Amino acid sequence: MIVVNKVNSQPTQDGDGVKISRIADFTGKYFDPYLMIDELKSDDKNDFIGGFPAHPHRGIETFTYMIKGGFEHKDQLGNSALITAGNVQWMSTGYGVIHSEMPITDENEGMHGFQIWLNMPAKDKLRPARYQDSTSLPNLTNTTGASLKLMAGQWTFGGETASSPLTELAANAALADLTLESNAKAEFDLSDAEQVLVYVHSGRFSSPRLNAGELAIVDAQQALAITASDDGAGALILVGNKIKEKIVHMGPFVMNTEQEIRQAVEDYQQGKFGSIA
């Protein structure tokens, strides 16, 4: 396994003062097709209770995964769902989505979850929005104490192959949550993908040396081999194919040209995205 680069998450805020750790690249040089990983992890309700009131998106896919706590999602398409621990939600925003995500946890439970942004190819950025969530995700295990929750796409692990109910993400993206017991090991052949990212969200790896809050960009053509520390570890594994298109980004809009960004703002201001009922 070859680690090409490491990136540390940075503290910031979004929504109504929600404290998050963020890794982002809107140039397409490093994470393509991924744009951003936001991790929300706190046992203090003041860090997240404001949630994410209604806001728009165009030209991206958002992928939400909760480990602890949850959010209530609503959008202008009429979708309304609770995203709770162990569950996922995918929105291919296309032409436009307006949605809100408000916390549903009590003050004693805390919150740990992610929202991940995927770029969309130019040909799909203005297609109608799509939505899917799932409360039933497969798990694969091996004999060393490692388990893999299949969040999106098809995976082979521990001698078995299975697929998440979510299979239509942009750029053939696939995401999984790897949980490792003390000194457990995990190996993957992900050579069919052009991009492989590993983000440690709990504990640490002894090999390669990675701590919580660090993202590794790895050589997709090399076997992915991971060993947890004595304390165990948890990590997101994100794979996909590179889109390799120009990116122009402004807030919740990600398009290919400045003109398309101006059009997105104008369409939103004119109410063409609709509104949440």
Salt bridges, closest charged atoms under 4 A:
ASP14 OD2 - ARG22 NH2 2.72
ASP38 OD1 - ARG22 NE 2.70
GLU39 OE2 - HIS112 NE2 2.68
ASP43 OD1 - LYS68 NZ 2.78
ASP47 OD1 - LYS19 NZ 3.59
GLU61 OE2 - ARG127 NH2 3.57
ASP75 OD2 - HIS73 NE2 2.77
GLU101 OE1 - HIS99 NE2 3.90
GLU107 OE1 - LYS45 NZ 3.44
ASP124 OD2 - LYS123 NZ 3.09
ASP124 OD2 - ARG127 NH1 3.70
ASP177 OD1 - HIS201 NE2 2.86
ASP267 OD2 - ARG58 NH2 3.03
ASP267 OD1 - LYS272 NZ 3.73
